[in-house]
């Protein structure tokens, strides 16, 4: 069995060596396609023993990916970006996972994304199709996906991703996504990606146009739908007007049956009920117990990185929000209990509350 690491890169001298050092024990060959670097990227790739090719950038990520895949003769191709670092995994474990299945399929890895937020640095997880059998190619101008409709199964491989800490690619990606949505207006995935990008750029009201289209077009079998629904809800809560909260209420009612056992959904529901009550205490006072119930449900569900979502919504973030809720409602001992629970997992805001 031959497994190659296949990558496209441009100006990745910050992270490329670390990426290749983490993954090279898994690969027979490292296949790197450079799309126009002006730093030491190619030099580093060659020093690490990679086979380097060159592709003239044409504003199409799939075209570059597919060119790179054409350079590989492996049975399986592991696809990584230069700011992704695989966690320790033996080649033997990877081969055993491959040999355990028959037929044609794609391997999914768990990626841990680090990003800045109001409390410092947080993490979220997602399952990404990154181990491709020979012959699978990509489609899509941006946020490209495997073209072949194979089932995607988890493999024992995880990766840390730190790119969001160093660069905001939203402005770069926006024209590609606008072009993709213009060409494929009924594509729910492009609608979701454009909405997400506009949100990250702070253009919340604009993003709702695409969130609404994504919500209308997507279906329960779309792997990105659940995360998109939660991000849609966060956007409505951030805007926070009565019409936006009414819209969020309708979505929560619609999705509770399908997403109610996912901690990320329960967590945003807790935030929703808190914001709703604060918007008109007299009118919504009867919903106060829902806040506590949502965060308790989060803790009962626990952490499941394979389900995707923000790390902590099933543990320390939910515990902290419970602590805050009990504190403002005068239940001091319960507040301390849940602050301690969050602090034991190293959550800095909880440590600060206990010490204040």
C-alpha positions in Angstrom: 0.0 0.0 0.0 1.4 3.4 -1.0 0.3 6.5 0.8 1.4 10.0 -0.3 1.0 13.4 1.3 -0.3 15.8 -1.3 -0.4 19.5 -0.7 -0.8 22.9 -2.5 1.2 25.8 -1.0 1.9 29.5 -1.3 4.1 31.5 1.0 3.9 29.0 3.9 7.4 29.3 5.4 6.0 30.0 8.8 4.4 26.6 9.2 5.4 24.2 6.4 8.4 22.5 8.2 6.3 21.8 11.3 3.5 20.4 9.1 5.8 18.1 7.2 7.7 16.9 10.2 4.4 15.9 11.9 3.1 14.0 8.8 6.1 12.5 7.1 6.0 9.2 9.0 2.6 8.5 7.5 3.7 9.0 3.8 5.8 7.3 1.3 6.3 10.5 -0.7 5.6 14.1 -0.1 4.0 15.8 -3.2 3.9 19.6 -3.0 2.6 21.9 -5.7 3.6 25.6 -5.3 1.2 28.2 -6.7 3.5 31.2 -6.7 5.5 31.5 -3.4 7.9 34.4 -3.0 9.3 33.3 0.4 11.3 30.2 1.4 8.4 27.8 1.0 9.9 25.8 -1.9 13.4 25.7 -0.3 11.8 24.3 2.9 9.8 21.7 0.9 12.9 20.5 -0.9 14.9 20.3 2.3 12.2 18.1 3.7 12.5 15.7 0.7 9.3 16.7 -1.1 8.8 16.3 -4.8 7.9 19.9 -5.8 5.9 20.9 -8.9 4.6 24.3 -10.0 1.1 25.4 -11.0 0.3 28.8 -12.4 -2.5 30.2 -10.3 -5.9 30.5 -12.1 -8.3 31.5 -9.3 -9.4 27.9 -8.9 -8.5 25.9 -5.8 -9.8 22.6 -7.3 -7.7 23.0 -10.4 -4.6 23.4 -8.3 -5.5 20.4 -6.0 -6.2 18.2 -9.1 -2.9 19.2 -10.7 -1.1 18.2 -7.5 -3.0 14.9 -7.3 -1.9 14.1 -10.9 1.7 14.1 -9.6 0.9 11.3 -7.2 0.9 7.6 -8.0 -0.2 6.4 -4.6 -3.1 4.1 -3.7 -4.2 6.7 -1.1 -3.5 10.5 -0.9 -3.5 12.3 2.4 -4.4 16.0 1.8 -3.2 18.6 4.2 -2.7 22.4 4.3 0.5 23.8 5.5 -1.0 25.2 8.7 -2.3 21.8 9.8 -0.3 19.5 12.0 -1.3 15.9 12.4 -1.4 14.6 16.0 0.8 11.5 16.6 -0.5 8.5 14.7 1.4 5.5 13.5 1.6 4.4 9.9 0.5 0.9 11.1 -2.7 2.3 12.6 -3.5 4.2 9.5 -3.0 1.1 7.3 -5.1 -1.0 9.6 -8.0 1.6 9.3 -7.7 1.5 5.5 -7.6 -2.3 5.4 -10.6 -2.6 7.7 -12.9 -1.3 5.0 -13.8 -2.6 1.5 -15.2 -0.8 -1.5 -14.5 2.8 -2.4 -14.6 5.4 0.4 -13.0 8.5 1.7 -11.3 9.0 5.1 -12.3 11.8 7.4 -10.0 13.4 9.9 -10.9 15.5 13.0 -9.5 19.0 12.6 -9.1 21.3 15.7 -9.3 24.9 14.6 -7.8 27.5 17.0 -9.3 31.0 16.7 -9.4 34.3 18.6 -12.5 35.2 20.6 -13.4 37.6 23.4 -11.9 35.2 26.0 -8.6 34.6 24.2 -8.2 31.5 22.1 -10.9 28.9 21.5 -11.1 25.7 19.5 -13.7 24.1 17.3 -13.7 20.8 15.5 -14.9 19.5 12.2 -14.7 16.3 10.2 -12.9 16.9 6.9 -12.6 14.4 4.0 -8.8 14.2 3.6 -7.7 10.7 2.8 -8.6 10.0 -0.8 -8.4 6.8 -2.8 -6.4 7.0 -6.1 -8.4 8.8 -8.8 -10.6 11.0 -6.6 -10.5 14.6 -7.7 -11.8 17.9 -6.4 -14.6 20.3 -7.5 -15.3 23.9 -6.5 -13.5 27.2 -7.1 -13.0 27.6 -3.3 -13.7 25.5 -0.2 -13.2 22.6 -2.7 -14.7 19.2 -2.0 -14.0 15.7 -3.4 -16.0 15.3 -6.6 -16.7 11.6 -6.2 -19.7 10.7 -4.0 -18.1 8.1 -1.8 -19.0 7.5 1.8 -16.8 9.3 4.3 -15.6 7.3 7.3 -13.6 8.4 10.3 -9.9 7.4 10.4 -7.7 7.5 13.5 -6.1 10.8 12.4 -6.5 14.3 13.9 -4.9 17.6 13.1 -4.4 20.9 14.8 -5.0 24.0 12.6 -3.6 27.4 13.6 -4.0 29.4 10.4 -6.9 31.5 11.8 -4.6 32.9 14.5 -2.3 34.4 11.9 -4.3 35.4 9.0 -7.9 36.4 8.1 -8.5 35.0 4.7 -12.0 36.4 4.5 -11.2 39.3 2.2 -9.2 37.0 0.0 -11.9 34.4 -0.2 -14.9 36.7 -0.6 -14.6 37.4 -4.4 -14.2 33.6 -5.1 -17.3 32.9 -3.0 -19.3 35.6 -4.6 -18.4 34.3 -8.0 -19.3 30.7 -7.0 -22.7 31.8 -5.6 -23.4 33.8 -8.8 -22.6 30.7 -10.9 -24.4 28.2 -8.6 -27.1 30.1 -6.7 -28.9 26.9 -5.6 -25.8 25.4 -4.1 -26.4 25.4 -0.3 -22.7 24.8 0.5 -21.6 28.0 -1.3 -24.4 29.9 0.3 -23.2 28.7 3.7 -19.6 29.6 3.0 -20.4 33.0 1.8 -22.7 33.7 4.8 -19.9 32.5 7.2 -17.3 34.7 5.5 -19.5 37.8 5.6 -20.2 37.1 9.2 -16.5 36.8 10.0 -15.9 40.1 8.3 -18.5 41.8 10.6 -21.1 42.2 7.8 -23.8 40.5 9.8 -26.9 41.9 8.2 -25.5 41.1 4.7 -24.7 37.5 5.8 -28.3 36.9 6.7 -29.3 37.0 3.0 -27.1 34.0 2.4 -27.8 32.2 5.7 -31.5 32.3 4.8 -30.8 30.8 1.4 -28.5 28.2 2.9 -31.2 27.3 5.4 -33.8 26.9 2.6 -31.6 25.0 0.3 -29.8 22.6 2.6 -31.1 19.2 3.8 -30.5 16.9 6.7 -28.0 14.8 4.8 -25.7 17.8 4.3 -22.8 17.4 6.7 -22.3 21.2 7.0 -25.9 21.9 7.8 -25.9 21.6 11.6 -22.9 23.9 12.0 -24.5 26.3 9.6 -27.7 26.4 11.5 -25.8 27.2 14.7 -23.8 29.9 13.0 -27.0 31.4 11.6 -28.4 31.5 15.1 -25.3 33.2 16.5 -25.6 35.8 13.8 -29.2 36.5 14.7 -28.3 36.8 18.4 -25.4 39.1 17.7 -27.8 41.4 15.9 -30.3 41.0 18.7 -33.3 43.1 17.6 -36.8 41.8 18.3 -37.3 40.6 14.6 -33.9 38.8 14.7 -34.8 37.1 18.0 -38.2 36.1 16.6 -36.4 34.6 13.6 -34.1 32.7 15.9 -37.0 31.4 17.9 -38.6 30.0 14.8 -35.4 28.2 13.8 -34.9 26.8 17.3 -38.4 25.4 17.3 -37.9 23.9 13.8 -34.5 22.3 14.6 -34.9 21.1 18.2 -36.0 17.6 17.2 -33.0 17.0 15.0 -30.3 19.0 16.8 -31.4 18.8 20.4 -28.9 16.2 21.3 -25.9 18.2 20.2 -24.2 20.4 22.8 -23.4 23.2 20.4 -27.1 23.6 19.6 -28.1 23.5 23.3 -25.4 26.0 24.1 -26.6 28.6 21.6 -30.2 27.9 22.8 -29.1 28.9 26.3 -27.7 32.1 25.0 -30.9 32.7 23.1 -33.1 32.3 26.1 -30.9 34.6 28.1 -31.0 37.3 25.5 -34.7 36.9 25.0 -35.5 37.2 28.7 -33.2 40.3 29.0 -35.0 41.9 26.0 -38.3 42.0 27.9 -38.1 40.5 31.4 -41.8 40.9 32.2 -42.9 39.2 29.0 -40.4 36.3 29.1 -39.9 35.7 32.8 -41.5 32.3 32.4 -38.6 31.2 30.2 -35.9 31.7 32.9 -35.7 28.0 33.7 -34.9 27.3 30.0 -31.5 29.0 30.5 -30.4 26.6 33.3 -31.9 23.6 31.5 -30.0 24.3 28.3 -26.6 24.4 30.0 -27.3 21.4 32.2 -28.2 19.5 29.0 -24.9 20.6 27.5 -23.0 19.1 30.4 -25.1 15.9 30.3 -24.3 15.5 26.6 -20.5 16.1 27.2 -17.8 16.6 24.7 -17.9 14.8 21.3 -15.2 16.3 19.0 -16.2 13.8 16.3 -19.6 15.6 16.1 -18.0 18.9 15.3 -18.5 22.2 17.0 -16.9 24.5 19.6 -14.7 22.7 22.2 -16.2 23.4 25.6 -19.9 23.6 24.9 -20.2 20.2 26.4 -17.9 21.0 29.4 -16.1 24.1 30.6 -17.9 26.8 28.6 -21.3 25.4 29.6 -20.2 25.1 33.2 -19.0 28.7 33.2 -22.2 30.0 31.8 -24.1 28.0 34.4 -21.9 29.6 37.1 -22.6 33.1 35.7 -26.4 32.3 35.6 -26.4 31.1 39.2 -24.3 34.1 40.3 -26.7 36.7 38.8 -29.7 34.8 40.3 -28.2 34.9 43.8 -27.3 31.1 44.0 -23.7 31.7 45.2 -22.8 28.1 46.2 -24.0 26.7 42.9 -22.2 29.5 41.0 -18.9 28.5 42.8 -19.5 24.8 42.0 -19.8 25.4 38.3 -17.0 28.0 38.2 -14.7 25.4 39.9 -15.8 22.8 37.3 -14.8 25.1 34.5 -11.6 26.3 36.2 -10.5 22.7 36.7 -10.4 22.4 32.9 -8.2 25.5 32.7 -10.8 27.9 31.6 -9.3 31.3 32.5 -12.6 33.3 32.8 -13.7 30.9 35.5 -10.5 31.1 37.4 -10.8 34.9 37.3 -14.4 34.8 38.6 -13.4 32.6 41.5 -10.5 35.0 42.4 -12.5 38.2 42.1 
